[in-house]
Amino acid sequence: MSSRPSENAIDRIVASCNGDLHGALRALLLVNEQLEAELQQLYAAVALGGPFEHGSEVLH
């Protein structure tokens, strides 16, 4: 295993896909797409003055 944390994470992801690099990339792309969708939902909530409007104590 590599010593850098990011390289260790890559090694774990590939290992979880039984060494299949194509499968590991597919899994990472799917996770990235999900995170992007969640980020868009967050942007939409903020734009509509959701729970993150100025002065809200939701995050405190």
PDB file of N, CA, C, O and CB in Angstrom:
ATOM      1  N   MET A   1       0.837  -1.186   0.000  1.00  0.00           N
ATOM      2  CA  MET A   1       0.000   0.000   0.000  1.00  0.00           C
ATOM      3  C   MET A   1       0.880   1.246   0.000  1.00  0.00           C
ATOM      4  O   MET A   1       2.016   1.226   0.473  1.00  0.00           O
ATOM      5  CB  MET A   1      -0.951   0.000   1.216  1.00  0.00           C
ATOM      6  N   SER A   2       0.336   2.315  -0.534  1.00  0.00           N
ATOM      7  CA  SER A   2       1.047   3.586  -0.579  1.00  0.00           C
ATOM      8  C   SER A   2       0.946   4.288   0.759  1.00  0.00           C
ATOM      9  O   SER A   2       0.100   3.947   1.586  1.00  0.00           O
ATOM     10  CB  SER A   2       0.495   4.480  -1.694  1.00  0.00           C
ATOM     11  N   SER A   3       1.805   5.263   0.972  1.00  0.00           N
ATOM     12  CA  SER A   3       1.823   5.936   2.258  1.00  0.00           C
ATOM     13  C   SER A   3       0.917   7.162   2.305  1.00  0.00           C
ATOM     14  O   SER A   3       0.490   7.552   3.392  1.00  0.00           O
ATOM     15  CB  SER A   3       3.223   6.335   2.596  1.00  0.00           C
ATOM     16  N   ARG A   4       0.606   7.785   1.166  1.00  0.00           N
ATOM     17  CA  ARG A   4      -0.236   8.982   1.166  1.00  0.00           C
ATOM     18  C   ARG A   4      -1.696   8.593   1.348  1.00  0.00           C
ATOM     19  O   ARG A   4      -2.152   7.603   0.775  1.00  0.00           O
ATOM     20  CB  ARG A   4      -0.052   9.784  -0.141  1.00  0.00           C
ATOM     21  N   PRO A   5      -2.441   9.377   2.154  1.00  0.00           N
ATOM     22  CA  PRO A   5      -3.852   9.039   2.414  1.00  0.00           C
ATOM     23  C   PRO A   5      -4.695   8.923   1.145  1.00  0.00           C
ATOM     24  O   PRO A   5      -5.513   8.010   1.040  1.00  0.00           O
ATOM     25  CB  PRO A   5      -4.464  10.082   3.318  1.00  0.00           C
ATOM     26  N   SER A   6      -4.514   9.825   0.178  1.00  0.00           N
ATOM     27  CA  SER A   6      -5.322   9.749  -1.034  1.00  0.00           C
ATOM     28  C   SER A   6      -5.000   8.488  -1.828  1.00  0.00           C
ATOM     29  O   SER A   6      -5.891   7.892  -2.433  1.00  0.00           O
ATOM     30  CB  SER A   6      -5.100  10.988  -1.901  1.00  0.00           C
ATOM     31  N   GLU A   7      -3.759   8.086  -1.831  1.00  0.00           N
ATOM     32  CA  GLU A   7      -3.384   6.855  -2.531  1.00  0.00           C
ATOM     33  C   GLU A   7      -3.950   5.644  -1.807  1.00  0.00           C
ATOM     34  O   GLU A   7      -4.352   4.672  -2.447  1.00  0.00           O
ATOM     35  CB  GLU A   7      -1.851   6.737  -2.649  1.00  0.00           C
ATOM     36  N   ASN A   8      -3.985   5.693  -0.484  1.00  0.00           N
ATOM     37  CA  ASN A   8      -4.584   4.604   0.287  1.00  0.00           C
ATOM     38  C   ASN A   8      -6.071   4.507  -0.028  1.00  0.00           C
ATOM     39  O   ASN A   8      -6.604   3.406  -0.167  1.00  0.00           O
ATOM     40  CB  ASN A   8      -4.364   4.817   1.804  1.00  0.00           C
ATOM     41  N   ALA A   9      -6.742   5.643  -0.141  1.00  0.00           N
ATOM     42  CA  ALA A   9      -8.168   5.637  -0.465  1.00  0.00           C
ATOM     43  C   ALA A   9      -8.389   5.030  -1.847  1.00  0.00           C
ATOM     44  O   ALA A   9      -9.317   4.245  -2.041  1.00  0.00           O
ATOM     45  CB  ALA A   9      -8.748   7.068  -0.405  1.00  0.00           C
ATOM     46  N   ILE A  10      -7.547   5.388  -2.796  1.00  0.00           N
ATOM     47  CA  ILE A  10      -7.660   4.828  -4.146  1.00  0.00           C
ATOM     48  C   ILE A  10      -7.460   3.322  -4.106  1.00  0.00           C
ATOM     49  O   ILE A  10      -8.211   2.574  -4.733  1.00  0.00           O
ATOM     50  CB  ILE A  10      -6.634   5.479  -5.098  1.00  0.00           C
ATOM     51  N   ASP A  11      -6.453   2.878  -3.373  1.00  0.00           N
ATOM     52  CA  ASP A  11      -6.191   1.441  -3.258  1.00  0.00           C
ATOM     53  C   ASP A  11      -7.392   0.712  -2.656  1.00  0.00           C
ATOM     54  O   ASP A  11      -7.744  -0.377  -3.111  1.00  0.00           O
ATOM     55  CB  ASP A  11      -4.938   1.191  -2.400  1.00  0.00           C
ATOM     56  N   ARG A  12      -8.027   1.306  -1.632  1.00  0.00           N
ATOM     57  CA  ARG A  12      -9.200   0.683  -1.003  1.00  0.00           C
ATOM     58  C   ARG A  12     -10.378   0.614  -1.966  1.00  0.00           C
ATOM     59  O   ARG A  12     -11.091  -0.389  -2.012  1.00  0.00           O
ATOM     60  CB  ARG A  12      -9.604   1.458   0.256  1.00  0.00           C
ATOM     61  N   ILE A  13     -10.583   1.680  -2.736  1.00  0.00           N
ATOM     62  CA  ILE A  13     -11.696   1.703  -3.692  1.00  0.00           C
ATOM     63  C   ILE A  13     -11.497   0.632  -4.760  1.00  0.00           C
ATOM     64  O   ILE A  13     -12.428  -0.107  -5.079  1.00  0.00           O
ATOM     65  CB  ILE A  13     -11.825   3.099  -4.351  1.00  0.00           C
ATOM     66  N   VAL A  14     -10.298   0.546  -5.308  1.00  0.00           N
ATOM     67  CA  VAL A  14     -10.020  -0.467  -6.330  1.00  0.00           C
ATOM     68  C   VAL A  14     -10.161  -1.863  -5.732  1.00  0.00           C
ATOM     69  O   VAL A  14     -10.711  -2.760  -6.371  1.00  0.00           O
ATOM     70  CB  VAL A  14      -8.602  -0.275  -6.924  1.00  0.00           C
ATOM     71  N   ALA A  15      -9.670  -2.049  -4.519  1.00  0.00           N
ATOM     72  CA  ALA A  15      -9.788  -3.359  -3.871  1.00  0.00           C
ATOM     73  C   ALA A  15     -11.251  -3.735  -3.641  1.00  0.00           C
ATOM     74  O   ALA A  15     -11.625  -4.902  -3.763  1.00  0.00           O
ATOM     75  CB  ALA A  15      -9.029  -3.362  -2.535  1.00  0.00           C
ATOM     76  N   SER A  16     -12.079  -2.739  -3.306  1.00  0.00           N
ATOM     77  CA  SER A  16     -13.497  -3.037  -3.069  1.00  0.00           C
ATOM     78  C   SER A  16     -14.200  -3.436  -4.361  1.00  0.00           C
ATOM     79  O   SER A  16     -15.289  -4.010  -4.328  1.00  0.00           O
ATOM     80  CB  SER A  16     -14.201  -1.827  -2.444  1.00  0.00           C
ATOM     81  N   CYS A  17     -13.577  -3.131  -5.502  1.00  0.00           N
ATOM     82  CA  CYS A  17     -14.113  -3.525  -6.818  1.00  0.00           C
ATOM     83  C   CYS A  17     -13.335  -4.720  -7.366  1.00  0.00           C
ATOM     84  O   CYS A  17     -13.299  -4.940  -8.577  1.00  0.00           O
ATOM     85  CB  CYS A  17     -14.046  -2.334  -7.821  1.00  0.00           C
ATOM     86  N   ASN A  18     -12.712  -5.491  -6.472  1.00  0.00           N
ATOM     87  CA  ASN A  18     -11.946  -6.689  -6.835  1.00  0.00           C
ATOM     88  C   ASN A  18     -10.853  -6.400  -7.861  1.00  0.00           C
ATOM     89  O   ASN A  18     -10.587  -7.220  -8.740  1.00  0.00           O
ATOM     90  CB  ASN A  18     -12.879  -7.752  -7.378  1.00  0.00           C
ATOM     91  N   GLY A  19     -10.227  -5.241  -7.746  1.00  0.00           N
ATOM     92  CA  GLY A  19      -9.122  -4.879  -8.630  1.00  0.00           C
ATOM     93  C   GLY A  19      -9.555  -4.367  -9.995  1.00  0.00           C
ATOM     94  O   GLY A  19      -8.706  -4.088 -10.842  1.00  0.00           O
ATOM     95  N   ASP A  20     -10.846  -4.240 -10.225  1.00  0.00           N
ATOM     96  CA  ASP A  20     -11.370  -3.795 -11.517  1.00  0.00           C
ATOM     97  C   ASP A  20     -11.334  -2.262 -11.578  1.00  0.00           C
ATOM     98  O   ASP A  20     -12.177  -1.596 -10.978  1.00  0.00           O
ATOM     99  CB  ASP A  20     -12.824  -4.325 -11.740  1.00  0.00           C
ATOM    100  N   LEU A  21     -10.361  -1.711 -12.300  1.00  0.00           N
ATOM    101  CA  LEU A  21     -10.230  -0.253 -12.394  1.00  0.00           C
ATOM    102  C   LEU A  21     -11.444   0.380 -13.051  1.00  0.00           C
ATOM    103  O   LEU A  21     -11.898   1.444 -12.631  1.00  0.00           O
ATOM    104  CB  LEU A  21      -8.977   0.116 -13.172  1.00  0.00           C
ATOM    105  N   HIS A  22     -11.968  -0.270 -14.080  1.00  0.00           N
ATOM    106  CA  HIS A  22     -13.151   0.252 -14.762  1.00  0.00           C
ATOM    107  C   HIS A  22     -14.336   0.302 -13.793  1.00  0.00           C
ATOM    108  O   HIS A  22     -15.077   1.285 -13.774  1.00  0.00           O
ATOM    109  CB  HIS A  22     -13.497  -0.618 -15.999  1.00  0.00           C
ATOM    110  N   GLY A  23     -14.515  -0.726 -13.009  1.00  0.00           N
ATOM    111  CA  GLY A  23     -15.582  -0.759 -12.018  1.00  0.00           C
ATOM    112  C   GLY A  23     -15.392   0.305 -10.943  1.00  0.00           C
ATOM    113  O   GLY A  23     -16.355   0.935 -10.504  1.00  0.00           O
ATOM    114  N   ALA A  24     -14.150   0.502 -10.523  1.00  0.00           N
ATOM    115  CA  ALA A  24     -13.864   1.521  -9.510  1.00  0.00           C
ATOM    116  C   ALA A  24     -14.175   2.915 -10.053  1.00  0.00           C
ATOM    117  O   ALA A  24     -14.762   3.738  -9.351  1.00  0.00           O
ATOM    118  CB  ALA A  24     -12.387   1.440  -9.058  1.00  0.00           C
ATOM    119  N   LEU A  25     -13.789   3.178 -11.288  1.00  0.00           N
ATOM    120  CA  LEU A  25     -14.099   4.473 -11.889  1.00  0.00           C
ATOM    121  C   LEU A  25     -15.601   4.663 -12.031  1.00  0.00           C
ATOM    122  O   LEU A  25     -16.117   5.750 -11.772  1.00  0.00           O
ATOM    123  CB  LEU A  25     -13.423   4.606 -13.251  1.00  0.00           C
ATOM    124  N   ARG A  26     -16.298   3.622 -12.438  1.00  0.00           N
ATOM    125  CA  ARG A  26     -17.759   3.707 -12.569  1.00  0.00           C
ATOM    126  C   ARG A  26     -18.380   4.042 -11.218  1.00  0.00           C
ATOM    127  O   ARG A  26     -19.250   4.910 -11.133  1.00  0.00           O
ATOM    128  CB  ARG A  26     -18.344   2.375 -13.119  1.00  0.00           C
ATOM    129  N   ALA A  27     -17.945   3.367 -10.173  1.00  0.00           N
ATOM    130  CA  ALA A  27     -18.477   3.616  -8.833  1.00  0.00           C
ATOM    131  C   ALA A  27     -18.205   5.051  -8.394  1.00  0.00           C
ATOM    132  O   ALA A  27     -19.083   5.705  -7.832  1.00  0.00           O
ATOM    133  CB  ALA A  27     -17.869   2.632  -7.824  1.00  0.00           C
ATOM    134  N   LEU A  28     -17.001   5.539  -8.647  1.00  0.00           N
ATOM    135  CA  LEU A  28     -16.662   6.913  -8.271  1.00  0.00           C
ATOM    136  C   LEU A  28     -17.476   7.937  -9.052  1.00  0.00           C
ATOM    137  O   LEU A  28     -17.885   8.962  -8.507  1.00  0.00           O
ATOM    138  CB  LEU A  28     -15.179   7.164  -8.489  1.00  0.00           C
ATOM    139  N   LEU A  29     -17.710   7.655 -10.331  1.00  0.00           N
ATOM    140  CA  LEU A  29     -18.535   8.562 -11.136  1.00  0.00           C
ATOM    141  C   LEU A  29     -19.965   8.600 -10.622  1.00  0.00           C
ATOM    142  O   LEU A  29     -20.577   9.667 -10.582  1.00  0.00           O
ATOM    143  CB  LEU A  29     -18.520   8.140 -12.608  1.00  0.00           C
ATOM    144  N   LEU A  30     -20.505   7.459 -10.232  1.00  0.00           N
ATOM    145  CA  LEU A  30     -21.858   7.416  -9.687  1.00  0.00           C
ATOM    146  C   LEU A  30     -21.955   8.199  -8.378  1.00  0.00           C
ATOM    147  O   LEU A  30     -22.916   8.935  -8.155  1.00  0.00           O
ATOM    148  CB  LEU A  30     -22.293   5.966  -9.466  1.00  0.00           C
ATOM    149  N   VAL A  31     -20.961   8.035  -7.527  1.00  0.00           N
ATOM    150  CA  VAL A  31     -20.941   8.777  -6.270  1.00  0.00           C
ATOM    151  C   VAL A  31     -20.843  10.271  -6.554  1.00  0.00           C
ATOM    152  O   VAL A  31     -21.521  11.073  -5.912  1.00  0.00           O
ATOM    153  CB  VAL A  31     -19.765   8.316  -5.378  1.00  0.00           C
ATOM    154  N   ASN A  32     -20.002  10.645  -7.512  1.00  0.00           N
ATOM    155  CA  ASN A  32     -19.845  12.052  -7.864  1.00  0.00           C
ATOM    156  C   ASN A  32     -21.155  12.631  -8.391  1.00  0.00           C
ATOM    157  O   ASN A  32     -21.523  13.752  -8.039  1.00  0.00           O
ATOM    158  CB  ASN A  32     -18.734  12.222  -8.905  1.00  0.00           C
ATOM    159  N   GLU A  33     -21.860  11.878  -9.232  1.00  0.00           N
ATOM    160  CA  GLU A  33     -23.146  12.344  -9.755  1.00  0.00           C
ATOM    161  C   GLU A  33     -24.146  12.556  -8.621  1.00  0.00           C
ATOM    162  O   GLU A  33     -24.893  13.534  -8.631  1.00  0.00           O
ATOM    163  CB  GLU A  33     -23.709  11.339 -10.778  1.00  0.00           C
ATOM    164  N   GLN A  34     -24.165  11.653  -7.650  1.00  0.00           N
ATOM    165  CA  GLN A  34     -25.069  11.799  -6.514  1.00  0.00           C
ATOM    166  C   GLN A  34     -24.716  13.039  -5.701  1.00  0.00           C
ATOM    167  O   GLN A  34     -25.604  13.786  -5.292  1.00  0.00           O
ATOM    168  CB  GLN A  34     -25.021  10.549  -5.624  1.00  0.00           C
ATOM    169  N   LEU A  35     -23.433  13.261  -5.467  1.00  0.00           N
ATOM    170  CA  LEU A  35     -23.012  14.442  -4.711  1.00  0.00           C
ATOM    171  C   LEU A  35     -23.355  15.729  -5.452  1.00  0.00           C
ATOM    172  O   LEU A  35     -23.759  16.712  -4.831  1.00  0.00           O
ATOM    173  CB  LEU A  35     -21.510  14.385  -4.434  1.00  0.00           C
ATOM    174  N   GLU A  36     -23.197  15.731  -6.773  1.00  0.00           N
ATOM    175  CA  GLU A  36     -23.560  16.906  -7.561  1.00  0.00           C
ATOM    176  C   GLU A  36     -25.056  17.178  -7.479  1.00  0.00           C
ATOM    177  O   GLU A  36     -25.466  18.336  -7.394  1.00  0.00           O
ATOM    178  CB  GLU A  36     -23.138  16.721  -9.018  1.00  0.00           C
ATOM    179  N   ALA A  37     -25.879  16.128  -7.505  1.00  0.00           N
ATOM    180  CA  ALA A  37     -27.330  16.295  -7.391  1.00  0.00           C
ATOM    181  C   ALA A  37     -27.690  16.863  -6.016  1.00  0.00           C
ATOM    182  O   ALA A  37     -28.547  17.741  -5.916  1.00  0.00           O
ATOM    183  CB  ALA A  37     -28.055  14.946  -7.625  1.00  0.00           C
ATOM    184  N   GLU A  38     -27.047  16.371  -4.967  1.00  0.00           N
ATOM    185  CA  GLU A  38     -27.306  16.885  -3.629  1.00  0.00           C
ATOM    186  C   GLU A  38     -26.883  18.349  -3.516  1.00  0.00           C
ATOM    187  O   GLU A  38     -27.566  19.148  -2.876  1.00  0.00           O
ATOM    188  CB  GLU A  38     -26.574  16.037  -2.583  1.00  0.00           C
ATOM    189  N   LEU A  39     -25.764  18.696  -4.133  1.00  0.00           N
ATOM    190  CA  LEU A  39     -25.300  20.076  -4.119  1.00  0.00           C
ATOM    191  C   LEU A  39     -26.284  20.995  -4.836  1.00  0.00           C
ATOM    192  O   LEU A  39     -26.546  22.107  -4.377  1.00  0.00           O
ATOM    193  CB  LEU A  39     -23.919  20.177  -4.763  1.00  0.00           C
ATOM    194  N   GLN A  40     -26.823  20.537  -5.951  1.00  0.00           N
ATOM    195  CA  GLN A  40     -27.823  21.325  -6.670  1.00  0.00           C
ATOM    196  C   GLN A  40     -29.074  21.523  -5.815  1.00  0.00           C
ATOM    197  O   GLN A  40     -29.669  22.600  -5.833  1.00  0.00           O
ATOM    198  CB  GLN A  40     -28.191  20.644  -8.000  1.00  0.00           C
ATOM    199  N   GLN A  41     -29.477  20.497  -5.069  1.00  0.00           N
ATOM    200  CA  GLN A  41     -30.629  20.631  -4.175  1.00  0.00           C
ATOM    201  C   GLN A  41     -30.338  21.654  -3.077  1.00  0.00           C
ATOM    202  O   GLN A  41     -31.214  22.433  -2.701  1.00  0.00           O
ATOM    203  CB  GLN A  41     -30.994  19.265  -3.552  1.00  0.00           C
ATOM    204  N   LEU A  42     -29.127  21.648  -2.573  1.00  0.00           N
ATOM    205  CA  LEU A  42     -28.734  22.613  -1.554  1.00  0.00           C
ATOM    206  C   LEU A  42     -28.763  24.025  -2.116  1.00  0.00           C
ATOM    207  O   LEU A  42     -29.284  24.937  -1.474  1.00  0.00           O
ATOM    208  CB  LEU A  42     -27.339  22.286  -1.010  1.00  0.00           C
ATOM    209  N   TYR A  43     -28.204  24.219  -3.320  1.00  0.00           N
ATOM    210  CA  TYR A  43     -28.239  25.531  -3.966  1.00  0.00           C
ATOM    211  C   TYR A  43     -29.675  26.004  -4.156  1.00  0.00           C
ATOM    212  O   TYR A  43     -29.979  27.176  -3.931  1.00  0.00           O
ATOM    213  CB  TYR A  43     -27.515  25.485  -5.319  1.00  0.00           C
ATOM    214  N   ALA A  44     -30.554  25.102  -4.566  1.00  0.00           N
ATOM    215  CA  ALA A  44     -31.958  25.461  -4.782  1.00  0.00           C
ATOM    216  C   ALA A  44     -32.616  25.861  -3.466  1.00  0.00           C
ATOM    217  O   ALA A  44     -33.380  26.826  -3.426  1.00  0.00           O
ATOM    218  CB  ALA A  44     -32.725  24.290  -5.427  1.00  0.00           C
ATOM    219  N   ALA A  45     -32.330  25.138  -2.398  1.00  0.00           N
ATOM    220  CA  ALA A  45     -32.907  25.454  -1.095  1.00  0.00           C
ATOM    221  C   ALA A  45     -32.438  26.825  -0.610  1.00  0.00           C
ATOM    222  O   ALA A  45     -33.222  27.598  -0.060  1.00  0.00           O
ATOM    223  CB  ALA A  45     -32.538  24.373  -0.071  1.00  0.00           C
ATOM    224  N   VAL A  46     -31.166  27.114  -0.817  1.00  0.00           N
ATOM    225  CA  VAL A  46     -30.624  28.402  -0.395  1.00  0.00           C
ATOM    226  C   VAL A  46     -31.230  29.519  -1.235  1.00  0.00           C
ATOM    227  O   VAL A  46     -31.572  30.575  -0.703  1.00  0.00           O
ATOM    228  CB  VAL A  46     -29.082  28.413  -0.508  1.00  0.00           C
ATOM    229  N   ALA A  47     -31.367  29.299  -2.535  1.00  0.00           N
ATOM    230  CA  ALA A  47     -31.928  30.311  -3.423  1.00  0.00           C
ATOM    231  C   ALA A  47     -33.380  30.626  -3.055  1.00  0.00           C
ATOM    232  O   ALA A  47     -33.844  31.748  -3.255  1.00  0.00           O
ATOM    233  CB  ALA A  47     -31.840  29.843  -4.880  1.00  0.00           C
ATOM    234  N   LEU A  48     -34.092  29.638  -2.520  1.00  0.00           N
ATOM    235  CA  LEU A  48     -35.489  29.835  -2.140  1.00  0.00           C
ATOM    236  C   LEU A  48     -35.631  30.336  -0.707  1.00  0.00           C
ATOM    237  O   LEU A  48     -36.743  30.467  -0.196  1.00  0.00           O
ATOM    238  CB  LEU A  48     -36.259  28.540  -2.307  1.00  0.00           C
ATOM    239  N   GLY A  49     -34.487  30.619  -0.056  1.00  0.00           N
ATOM    240  CA  GLY A  49     -34.538  31.100   1.327  1.00  0.00           C
ATOM    241  C   GLY A  49     -34.883  30.002   2.301  1.00  0.00           C
ATOM    242  O   GLY A  49     -35.617  30.216   3.265  1.00  0.00           O
ATOM    243  N   GLY A  50     -34.354  28.833   2.046  1.00  0.00           N
ATOM    244  CA  GLY A  50     -34.612  27.676   2.903  1.00  0.00           C
ATOM    245  C   GLY A  50     -34.026  27.861   4.290  1.00  0.00           C
ATOM    246  O   GLY A  50     -33.851  28.993   4.742  1.00  0.00           O
ATOM    247  N   PRO A  51     -33.726  26.784   4.960  1.00  0.00           N
ATOM    248  CA  PRO A  51     -33.278  26.855   6.352  1.00  0.00           C
ATOM    249  C   PRO A  51     -31.912  27.505   6.530  1.00  0.00           C
ATOM    250  O   PRO A  51     -31.440  27.641   7.658  1.00  0.00           O
ATOM    251  CB  PRO A  51     -33.241  25.483   6.934  1.00  0.00           C
ATOM    252  N   PHE A  52     -31.276  27.904   5.448  1.00  0.00           N
ATOM    253  CA  PHE A  52     -29.933  28.475   5.543  1.00  0.00           C
ATOM    254  C   PHE A  52     -29.933  29.987   5.366  1.00  0.00           C
ATOM    255  O   PHE A  52     -28.874  30.583   5.170  1.00  0.00           O
ATOM    256  CB  PHE A  52     -29.027  27.842   4.510  1.00  0.00           C
ATOM    257  N   GLU A  53     -31.099  30.615   5.431  1.00  0.00           N
ATOM    258  CA  GLU A  53     -31.149  32.055   5.228  1.00  0.00           C
ATOM    259  C   GLU A  53     -30.398  32.775   6.359  1.00  0.00           C
ATOM    260  O   GLU A  53     -30.175  32.204   7.426  1.00  0.00           O
ATOM    261  CB  GLU A  53     -32.617  32.541   5.152  1.00  0.00           C
ATOM    262  N   HIS A  54     -30.025  33.991   6.119  1.00  0.00           N
ATOM    263  CA  HIS A  54     -29.222  34.789   7.057  1.00  0.00           C
ATOM    264  C   HIS A  54     -29.872  34.826   8.443  1.00  0.00           C
ATOM    265  O   HIS A  54     -31.065  35.099   8.574  1.00  0.00           O
ATOM    266  CB  HIS A  54     -29.038  36.225   6.522  1.00  0.00           C
ATOM    267  N   GLY A  55     -29.089  34.553   9.446  1.00  0.00           N
ATOM    268  CA  GLY A  55     -29.579  34.631  10.804  1.00  0.00           C
ATOM    269  C   GLY A  55     -30.160  33.333  11.326  1.00  0.00           C
ATOM    270  O   GLY A  55     -30.529  33.256  12.498  1.00  0.00           O
ATOM    271  N   SER A  56     -30.250  32.325  10.503  1.00  0.00           N
ATOM    272  CA  SER A  56     -30.814  31.061  10.947  1.00  0.00           C
ATOM    273  C   SER A  56     -29.871  30.369  11.914  1.00  0.00           C
ATOM    274  O   SER A  56     -28.652  30.433  11.762  1.00  0.00           O
ATOM    275  CB  SER A  56     -31.112  30.155   9.753  1.00  0.00           C
ATOM    276  N   GLU A  57     -30.438  29.716  12.897  1.00  0.00           N
ATOM    277  CA  GLU A  57     -29.647  28.992  13.891  1.00  0.00           C
ATOM    278  C   GLU A  57     -29.575  27.498  13.571  1.00  0.00           C
ATOM    279  O   GLU A  57     -29.093  26.720  14.393  1.00  0.00           O
ATOM    280  CB  GLU A  57     -30.236  29.198  15.287  1.00  0.00           C
ATOM    281  N   VAL A  58     -30.043  27.088  12.398  1.00  0.00           N
ATOM    282  CA  VAL A  58     -30.101  25.676  12.051  1.00  0.00           C
ATOM    283  C   VAL A  58     -28.729  25.027  12.093  1.00  0.00           C
ATOM    284  O   VAL A  58     -28.597  23.889  12.545  1.00  0.00           O
ATOM    285  CB  VAL A  58     -30.711  25.501  10.681  1.00  0.00           C
ATOM    286  N   LEU A  59     -27.715  25.726  11.633  1.00  0.00           N
ATOM    287  CA  LEU A  59     -26.372  25.155  11.562  1.00  0.00           C
ATOM    288  C   LEU A  59     -25.551  25.404  12.810  1.00  0.00           C
ATOM    289  O   LEU A  59     -24.389  25.000  12.860  1.00  0.00           O
ATOM    290  CB  LEU A  59     -25.647  25.707  10.379  1.00  0.00           C
ATOM    291  N   HIS A  60     -26.098  26.041  13.799  1.00  0.00           N
ATOM    292  CA  HIS A  60     -25.317  26.383  15.006  1.00  0.00           C
ATOM    293  C   HIS A  60     -25.625  25.455  16.130  1.00  0.00           C
ATOM    294  O   HIS A  60     -25.063  25.593  17.217  1.00  0.00           O
ATOM    295  CB  HIS A  60     -25.584  27.807  15.445  1.00  0.00           C
TER     296      HIS A  60
END
